[in-house]
Amino acid sequence: MNTSLVWLLALIGISPFVLLCCYAQPSADDWYMAADTMEKGYWQSNIDFYLGLTGRFFSSAVLFLHPMLLSFGAFKCYSLALILGLVVSLRWAVGGWFPETSSGWKWLLVVTSSVLFLWAMPSTAQGFYWGTGSAGYTLPGLLSLCLAGMFGRRCLDSGWRPQPVMLVIASLMAIAITGCTEVAMALFFAHLVVLNAVFFWRHRQVSRPLAILLAATLIGVAAVVLTPGNSVRRTWYTNDVNHVFVPAVLMALKLALRQLAVWLTFAPFFLFSLVIVSAWPAALQLSRQRAWELIVIAVVLMGGTLFGGFFLGTWSMGAAIPLRGINLLLLFFIIDWIILLAGIIALLRTCSIELPRAGVVLSLCAFLIFCSNAQMSVGNNIKAAWLDLLSGRAAQYEQQCAQRHALIRAATTPDVLVPILTARPYTLFFNDLTADPANWRNVGCARFFRKHSVALQP
């Protein structure tokens, strides 16, 4: 695809989410996570959270250093770091696994992958503009991409020996990823196991660096699984599915197949595949055996990603995982989809089947298809992001939140009533306080502002 079209695609598909960071506001768990640090201190908050609630030790460690403890402006910077981190980590991963390709092609893959992810995310609000959701689900995805870039395709070479410092850093990152959330832990662990298996299949020996990384991951898994807080969380969910194997498997299979159908019939996935196939470098030549290896690996990983991710929800909660969890499934699914495309392209080339090249006409057609699909209303985060910006909803949302915060701070009484948020931008808004001062969201907000109670006006 023409370079200018790639950057125009980035302008249309990525820049609105960057601009929306100016209007990001904390909500829900953000309040009480910050309040815990204010009241109990950083280390005691982490200890209590780990022993009494959940084993997500790394995401909680990040959240107890909540940027809103500095200012609400710092929270906006945090959201911006996540958006930019998506692009940077993807570029690192692409560079590590396709080192022989041109810089232009690398950026093409990065920009199209980023736009596809942002477009198809079930919830951008939970993915980038809510502290708790992003730290538990988006952050481990970005760390996984960074780790993929750090190791790169060279990790499958039998003679590769990384520096000890690099191996230590990679091991700490692996532990951090597992400590973000159970979904991230399972997806990362599954992909790492497959990577170890591929190395063993090719060389009939164990890769020392990959084995060390797998051992570090298992340490993180043990820290998450063995926490005493898990017994507390189990009491939150009681139904006919959770912790009942057959119903949990059947529900997970149903959810996985439905999600697969949604993504495979999503027009931007077809457009993304068309662009990648037509622009695939001629230098990336593989044997038929390697091509089939990639296809099998991709199918296994995509099946494992979808079924495994949903099974964690059906087994532990008896329900689907939240939208922020599906965001993470989508990121890994896109990665696995690229692997599948690589295998199919390589297989077709071994059969001497010529693929269409990304000339001016094809590039322009693909861009026009993108623009026409950008007019769709259903499941279109890009259109919603532009509408939130241009309609003024995002600015109104930020203004109403700022007025509410000023009202709470200026109140001379310990019990404060605040107006409801009437501006609720689709891409930014997660949830609001309630009229019940005893609601956990209200309690967290009241603790943060050092008030007795905060509630919505009747």
C-alpha positions in Angstrom: 0.0 0.0 0.0 1.2 3.5 -0.8 3.0 5.1 2.2 0.9 8.2 2.2 -2.3 6.0 2.4 -0.8 4.2 5.4 -0.2 7.4 7.3 -3.7 8.7 6.3 -5.1 5.5 7.6 -3.3 6.1 10.9 -4.7 9.7 11.0 -8.2 8.5 10.5 -8.1 5.3 12.6 -5.7 6.0 15.5 -5.6 9.8 16.1 -9.1 10.1 17.5 -8.3 7.7 20.3 -5.1 9.7 21.0 -7.2 12.9 21.2 -9.8 11.3 23.5 -7.1 10.8 26.1 -7.5 14.5 26.8 -11.0 13.7 28.2 -10.3 10.5 30.1 -11.7 10.3 33.6 -11.4 7.6 36.4 -14.3 5.5 37.4 -15.4 2.5 39.4 -12.5 0.6 41.0 -10.1 3.5 40.3 -11.5 5.4 43.2 -11.1 2.8 45.9 -7.7 1.7 44.6 -6.3 5.2 45.0 -8.1 5.6 48.3 -6.5 2.5 49.7 -3.1 3.9 49.0 -4.0 7.2 50.6 -5.3 5.5 53.7 -3.2 2.4 54.2 0.0 3.1 52.2 1.2 1.4 49.1 2.7 -1.8 50.5 0.0 -2.6 53.0 -2.7 -2.0 50.3 -0.9 -4.6 48.0 -0.6 -7.1 50.8 -4.2 -6.8 51.8 -5.4 -7.0 48.2 -3.3 -10.1 47.5 -4.2 -12.0 50.7 -7.8 -11.0 50.9 -9.1 -10.6 47.3 -7.1 -11.7 44.3 -3.7 -12.9 43.1 -3.3 -10.2 40.4 -0.2 -8.9 42.0 1.2 -6.9 39.2 -1.9 -5.0 38.0 -2.8 -4.2 41.6 0.8 -3.0 42.1 0.3 -0.6 39.2 -3.1 0.5 40.3 -2.0 1.3 43.9 0.4 3.7 42.2 -2.7 5.2 40.5 -1.9 8.2 38.4 -4.9 10.1 39.8 -3.0 10.2 43.1 -0.8 12.8 41.3 -3.6 14.5 39.4 -6.4 13.8 37.0 -4.1 15.2 34.3 -1.7 12.3 35.1 -4.6 9.9 34.5 -5.0 11.3 31.0 -1.3 10.8 30.4 -1.7 7.2 31.5 -4.4 6.6 28.9 -2.2 8.3 26.3 0.7 6.0 27.2 -1.5 3.0 26.6 -2.6 4.1 23.1 1.0 5.0 22.0 2.2 1.8 23.7 0.0 -0.2 21.5 1.7 1.2 18.4 5.2 1.1 19.8 4.9 -2.5 21.1 3.5 -3.7 17.8 6.3 -2.1 15.9 8.8 -3.8 18.2 7.2 -7.2 17.8 6.9 -6.8 14.0 10.6 -5.8 13.8 11.6 -8.8 15.8 9.7 -11.4 13.8 10.1 -9.8 10.3 13.7 -8.3 10.5 14.4 -8.7 6.8 11.4 -6.7 5.6 11.4 -3.0 4.7 10.5 -0.3 7.2 7.6 0.7 5.1 6.1 -2.8 5.2 6.6 -3.0 9.0 4.7 0.2 9.5 2.0 -1.0 7.2 1.5 -4.1 9.3 1.6 -2.1 12.5 -0.8 0.6 11.4 -3.4 -1.8 9.9 -3.2 -4.1 13.0 -3.7 -1.2 15.3 -6.6 0.2 13.4 -8.2 -3.2 13.2 -7.8 -3.7 17.0 -9.2 -0.2 17.8 -12.1 -0.7 15.4 -13.1 -4.2 16.6 -12.6 -3.7 20.4 -15.8 -4.6 22.3 -15.0 -1.7 24.7 -12.4 1.0 24.2 -13.5 2.6 27.5 -12.6 -0.5 29.4 -9.4 -1.0 27.3 -7.8 2.4 27.5 -9.7 5.0 29.5 -10.4 3.0 32.7 -7.5 2.4 35.0 -8.5 -1.0 36.4 -9.6 -2.5 33.1 -6.6 -1.3 31.2 -4.0 -2.4 33.9 -5.5 -5.9 34.1 -6.1 -6.6 30.4 -4.6 -4.1 28.0 -1.2 -3.7 29.8 -0.4 -7.4 29.7 -1.1 -7.5 26.0 1.3 -4.7 25.4 4.0 -6.3 27.6 3.5 -9.6 25.6 4.1 -7.7 22.4 7.3 -6.1 23.9 8.5 -9.5 25.0 7.8 -10.9 21.5 9.9 -8.1 20.0 12.7 -8.6 22.5 13.1 -12.3 21.6 12.0 -12.1 18.0 12.2 -14.9 15.4 15.8 -15.5 16.4 14.5 -17.3 19.5 13.7 -20.3 17.2 17.4 -20.6 16.1 19.2 -23.3 18.0 22.4 -21.2 18.3 20.8 -18.1 19.8 22.0 -17.2 23.3 20.6 -14.0 24.7 22.6 -11.9 27.2 21.9 -12.8 30.9 20.6 -9.3 31.6 18.1 -9.6 28.8 17.0 -13.0 30.0 16.4 -11.6 33.5 14.4 -8.7 32.2 12.3 -11.0 30.0 11.7 -13.3 32.9 10.5 -10.4 35.1 8.2 -9.3 32.3 6.8 -12.8 32.0 6.0 -12.9 35.7 4.4 -9.4 35.5 2.2 -10.5 32.6 0.9 -13.5 34.6 0.3 -11.2 37.5 -2.1 -8.9 35.6 -5.1 -11.1 35.2 -6.0 -14.7 34.8 -7.0 -14.3 31.1 -3.7 -12.7 30.3 -1.9 -15.4 32.3 -3.6 -18.2 30.3 -3.1 -16.6 26.9 0.5 -15.8 27.4 1.3 -19.2 28.9 -0.4 -21.0 26.0 1.5 -19.1 23.4 4.8 -19.6 25.2 4.1 -23.4 25.5 3.5 -23.5 21.7 6.7 -21.6 21.1 8.7 -24.1 23.1 7.0 -27.0 21.3 7.8 -25.5 17.9 11.5 -25.1 18.9 11.6 -28.7 20.1 9.8 -29.9 16.9 12.4 -28.2 14.7 15.6 -29.0 16.6 14.6 -32.0 18.7 16.1 -30.3 21.8 14.9 -27.9 24.4 15.6 -24.2 24.1 17.3 -22.9 27.2 16.1 -19.3 26.9 12.5 -20.3 26.2 12.6 -22.9 29.0 13.8 -20.3 31.4 11.0 -17.9 30.3 8.5 -20.7 30.7 9.8 -21.4 34.2 9.4 -17.8 35.1 5.9 -17.8 33.8 5.1 -20.8 36.0 6.4 -18.9 39.0 3.9 -16.1 38.2 1.1 -18.6 37.6 1.8 -20.2 41.0 1.7 -16.8 42.7 -1.7 -16.0 41.1 -3.3 -19.4 41.7 -2.1 -20.0 45.2 -3.2 -16.7 46.7 -5.6 -17.0 49.7 -7.7 -14.2 48.2 -9.0 -16.6 45.5 -11.2 -18.4 48.0 -12.9 -15.0 48.7 -13.5 -14.3 45.1 -15.1 -17.7 44.6 -17.9 -16.8 47.0 -19.0 -14.0 44.6 -20.3 -16.4 42.0 -22.8 -19.2 42.6 -24.8 -20.7 39.7 -25.3 -24.0 37.8 -22.3 -23.5 35.6 -19.3 -22.2 37.5 -17.0 -25.0 38.7 -19.2 -27.6 36.9 -17.0 -29.0 34.1 -19.4 -30.1 31.4 -21.7 -27.0 31.5 -18.7 -24.7 31.7 -17.1 -26.4 28.6 -20.3 -26.2 26.6 -20.9 -22.6 27.4 -17.3 -21.7 26.6 -17.5 -23.5 23.3 -20.8 -21.7 22.4 -19.3 -18.3 23.3 -16.1 -19.0 21.4 -17.9 -20.1 18.2 -20.1 -17.1 18.4 -17.2 -14.7 18.9 -15.3 -16.4 16.0 -18.3 -15.9 13.7 -18.5 -12.2 14.7 -14.9 -11.5 13.9 -14.7 -13.6 10.7 -17.8 -11.8 9.3 -16.5 -8.4 10.4 -15.7 -6.4 7.2 -12.5 -4.8 8.5 -11.0 -8.3 9.1 -11.5 -9.1 5.4 -10.0 -5.7 4.5 -7.0 -6.2 6.8 -6.4 -9.6 5.2 -6.6 -8.2 1.7 -4.1 -5.5 2.4 -1.6 -7.9 4.2 -1.9 -10.6 1.5 -1.4 -8.1 -1.4 1.6 -6.4 0.3 3.3 -9.5 1.7 7.0 -9.2 0.9 8.4 -11.5 -1.8 11.5 -12.0 0.3 9.5 -14.0 2.9 9.8 -17.4 1.3 9.2 -20.6 3.3 9.1 -24.3 2.5 5.9 -26.2 2.2 6.6 -27.9 5.6 7.2 -24.6 7.3 4.0 -23.2 5.7 1.9 -26.0 7.1 3.6 -25.6 10.4 2.4 -22.0 10.6 -1.1 -22.9 9.6 -1.4 -25.6 12.2 0.2 -23.4 14.9 -2.2 -20.5 14.0 -5.3 -22.7 14.1 -4.3 -24.2 17.4 -3.5 -20.8 18.9 -6.8 -19.2 17.7 -8.8 -22.1 19.0 -7.0 -22.1 22.3 -7.3 -18.3 22.6 -11.0 -18.2 22.1 -12.1 -21.4 23.9 -9.5 -21.0 26.7 -10.3 -17.4 27.3 -14.0 -18.0 27.6 -13.6 -21.1 29.6 -11.8 -19.2 32.3 -15.0 -17.1 32.7 -17.5 -19.9 32.5 -15.5 -22.1 34.9 -14.8 -19.4 37.5 -18.0 -17.2 37.1 -20.5 -19.3 35.2 -20.7 -16.4 32.7 -18.8 -14.8 29.8 -15.6 -12.8 30.6 -16.1 -9.0 30.6 -15.6 -6.9 27.5 -12.2 -5.9 28.7 -11.2 -9.6 28.6 -12.5 -9.9 25.1 -10.4 -6.9 24.1 -7.4 -9.0 25.1 -8.7 -12.1 23.2 -9.0 -9.9 20.1 -5.4 -8.7 20.4 -4.0 -12.2 20.6 -6.5 -13.4 17.9 -5.1 -10.7 15.5 -1.6 -11.9 16.2 -2.6 -15.5 15.5 -4.5 -14.4 12.3 -1.2 -12.8 11.0 0.5 -16.2 11.6 -2.3 -17.9 9.7 -2.0 -15.5 6.8 1.8 -16.0 6.7 1.3 -19.8 6.4 -1.3 -19.5 3.7 0.7 -17.1 1.6 3.8 -19.2 1.9 1.8 -22.4 1.0 0.3 -20.7 -2.1 3.7 -19.5 -3.2 5.1 -23.1 -3.0 2.3 -24.0 -5.4 3.4 -21.2 -7.8 0.1 -19.3 -7.3 0.7 -15.6 -7.8 -0.9 -13.2 -5.4 -2.2 -9.8 -6.3 0.3 -7.0 -5.5 -0.5 -3.8 -3.8 -0.3 -1.4 -6.7 -1.9 2.0 -6.9 -5.3 0.8 -8.0 -5.5 -2.0 -5.3 -4.3 0.3 -2.6 -6.8 3.0 -3.5 -9.6 0.5 -3.7 -8.7 -0.9 -0.2 -8.6 2.6 1.2 -12.0 3.4 -0.3 -13.4 0.2 1.1 -12.1 1.3 4.5 -13.7 4.7 4.2 -17.0 3.2 3.2 -17.0 0.8 6.1 -16.1 3.6 8.4 -19.7 4.9 7.8 -21.1 1.8 9.5 -22.8 2.5 12.9 -22.7 -1.0 14.4 -19.5 -2.0 16.2 -17.6 0.9 14.7 -15.4 2.4 17.4 -13.6 4.7 14.9 -16.8 6.4 13.8 -17.9 6.6 17.5 -14.6 8.2 18.5 -14.9 10.9 15.9 -18.5 11.5 16.8 -17.6 11.8 20.5 -14.9 14.3 19.6 -16.7 16.4 17.0 -20.1 16.4 18.7 -18.6 17.8 21.9 -19.7 14.9 24.0 -16.2 14.1 25.1 -15.6 17.7 26.1 -18.9 17.9 27.9 -18.1 14.7 29.8 -14.8 16.0 30.9 -16.4 19.3 31.9 -19.1 17.7 33.9 -16.6 15.4 35.7 -14.5 18.4 36.6 -17.5 20.3 37.9 -18.5 17.3 40.0 -15.0 17.0 41.5 -14.9 20.7 42.3 -18.3 20.4 43.9 -17.2 17.6 46.1 -14.0 19.3 47.2 -15.8 22.6 47.9 -18.6 20.9 50.0 -18.6 21.9 53.6 -20.8 18.9 54.7 -19.5 15.3 54.9 -22.4 14.0 52.8 -22.4 15.3 49.3 -25.0 15.0 46.5 -23.8 15.4 42.9 -25.6 15.7 39.6 -25.8 12.8 37.2 -23.5 12.8 34.2 -25.7 13.5 31.2 -22.8 13.4 28.7 -21.8 9.8 28.2 -19.4 9.4 25.2 -19.5 5.8 23.9 -15.8 5.4 23.6 -14.9 7.0 27.0 -17.7 6.4 29.5 -17.6 3.2 31.6 -20.0 3.7 34.5 -21.2 6.3 37.0 -21.9 6.7 40.6 -25.3 5.6 41.9 -28.0 7.2 44.1 -27.0 4.7 46.9 -24.2 6.1 49.0 -23.4 2.6 50.2 -22.7 1.4 46.7 -19.0 0.3 46.4 -18.4 2.9 43.6 -19.8 5.7 45.8 -17.8 4.5 48.8 -14.6 4.6 46.9 -15.2 8.0 45.5 -16.1 9.3 49.0 -13.0 7.9 50.5 -10.8 9.4 47.8 -12.2 12.9 48.4 -12.3 12.3 52.2 -16.0 12.6 52.6 -18.5 10.6 54.6 -20.6 9.8 51.5 -21.1 10.8 47.9 -24.3 10.0 46.0 -26.2 11.1 42.9 -29.0 13.6 43.3 -32.5 12.0 43.2 
